[in-house]
Amino acid sequence: MNNIDIYTYRIMKTEEANYLYDIILQVFHKHVAPAYSEEGIKTFLRMLSPEFLKIVTPEQFTIVAEQNDQIYGTLSIINKNHIALLFVKSEMQGEGIGKSLIQFATHKCLENNPDVKSITVSSSPNSLTFYQNFGFIIPEEEKNEKGMRIIPMEKKIFKYS
């Protein structure tokens, strides 16, 4: 079932925040937390909340990937062009949902802020290859921010006229 056209990508509805929060927690604990220290896990959990997900401005928004009213993935943008969260349900990883979320988010970033020149992310070690395969480069070395292992990454946006 590798057909990304069957998914719809849109801005999250406020009433979906708690459901998305639960998806993020499940995927985080399974795939990201094992690479973090106890301090890093606590830092991530302090930063994440349903209220954070509900914020919608030109500089910050959360999008979802859905099919038949079922949400399979989410991505949050902060600071006009920075991916703060990208999570896809474990059983749906590898289906192209993450890449399509990035493409939709990039389009939305440009629509909201036409001066955006790149998309950035602070990747966890387990997501590094995913982002590299999608064209992100590593401009700086891995950092440890309050126990969270992050690798700064960036993908230039090329606009065609």
C-alpha positions in Angstrom: 0.0 0.0 0.0 2.6 2.5 -1.0 0.3 5.0 -2.5 0.6 8.5 -0.8 -2.1 9.9 -3.0 -4.7 8.2 -0.8 -3.8 10.5 2.1 -5.1 14.0 2.7 -2.8 16.6 4.2 -4.3 19.6 6.1 -4.0 21.8 9.1 -4.9 20.1 12.3 -8.3 20.8 13.8 -8.2 22.0 17.4 -10.3 19.1 18.7 -7.7 16.6 17.3 -4.9 17.9 19.6 -5.3 15.3 22.4 -5.4 12.4 19.8 -2.3 13.7 18.1 -0.6 14.2 21.4 -1.2 10.5 22.2 0.2 9.4 18.8 3.3 11.5 19.3 3.9 10.0 22.8 3.5 6.4 21.5 5.9 6.9 18.6 8.4 9.0 20.7 8.6 6.3 23.4 9.1 3.5 20.9 11.5 5.1 18.4 13.1 8.3 19.9 13.3 7.8 23.7 15.7 4.9 23.6 18.4 7.3 22.2 17.8 9.9 24.9 18.9 10.1 28.5 16.3 10.3 31.2 16.9 14.1 31.3 16.3 14.2 27.5 13.0 12.3 27.8 11.8 14.7 30.5 12.9 17.7 28.4 10.9 16.5 25.4 7.8 15.8 27.5 7.9 19.2 29.1 8.0 20.9 25.6 5.1 18.9 24.2 1.5 19.5 25.0 -1.9 19.5 23.3 -1.9 23.3 23.8 1.3 23.6 21.8 -0.3 21.6 18.9 -3.3 23.9 18.9 -1.3 27.1 18.0 -2.0 28.2 14.4 -0.3 31.3 13.1 1.7 32.0 9.9 4.8 31.1 11.9 3.5 28.1 13.7 1.1 25.3 12.7 0.5 21.6 12.9 -0.6 19.5 9.9 -1.9 16.0 9.7 -1.9 13.1 7.2 -5.2 11.3 7.2 -7.1 8.7 5.3 -10.8 7.8 5.8 -11.0 10.1 8.8 -8.0 8.3 10.5 -4.9 10.3 11.3 -1.6 8.5 10.5 1.0 11.3 10.9 1.6 14.8 12.0 4.2 17.6 11.6 4.5 20.9 13.5 6.3 24.0 12.2 7.6 26.7 14.4 9.6 29.9 13.7 8.3 30.1 10.1 10.4 27.1 8.8 11.6 24.8 11.5 10.1 21.3 11.9 9.5 20.9 15.6 7.7 17.5 15.4 7.3 14.9 12.8 5.7 11.6 13.8 4.1 8.9 11.8 2.4 5.9 13.4 4.8 3.0 13.7 2.9 0.7 11.5 2.7 3.3 8.7 6.3 4.3 8.6 8.0 3.7 5.3 4.8 4.5 3.3 5.8 8.0 2.2 3.7 9.8 4.8 6.6 11.6 6.4 8.0 12.9 3.1 4.6 14.1 2.0 4.1 15.9 5.3 7.4 17.7 4.7 6.4 18.6 1.2 3.0 19.9 2.3 4.6 21.8 5.2 7.2 23.3 2.9 4.4 24.6 0.6 2.5 26.0 3.6 5.7 27.7 4.9 6.2 29.4 1.5 2.6 30.4 1.3 2.7 32.0 4.8 6.2 33.4 4.5 7.4 33.8 0.9 10.9 34.9 2.1 11.7 31.4 3.6 14.8 30.0 2.0 15.1 26.6 3.7 13.4 24.2 6.1 15.3 23.2 9.2 15.0 20.4 11.7 16.8 19.2 14.9 16.8 15.5 14.0 17.0 12.8 16.6 19.7 10.2 15.7 17.1 7.6 14.6 15.7 10.0 12.0 19.0 11.1 10.5 18.9 8.8 7.5 15.2 9.7 6.7 16.1 13.4 6.5 19.3 12.8 4.5 17.4 10.7 2.0 15.0 13.7 1.6 17.8 16.1 0.8 18.6 17.6 4.3 22.2 18.3 5.0 24.0 18.6 8.4 25.5 22.1 8.8 26.5 21.5 12.4 27.6 18.6 14.6 25.2 16.7 16.9 24.3 18.6 20.1 23.0 17.6 23.5 20.3 20.0 24.6 19.1 19.2 28.1 19.7 15.5 27.5 18.1 15.5 24.0 20.4 14.3 21.2 19.8 16.5 18.2 21.4 16.9 14.9 20.8 20.3 13.2 19.8 19.8 9.6 18.7 22.0 6.7 17.1 21.7 3.3 17.3 24.6 0.9 14.1 25.5 -0.9 14.4 26.2 -4.6 11.7 28.4 -6.0 10.9 28.2 -9.7 9.4 31.2 -11.5 
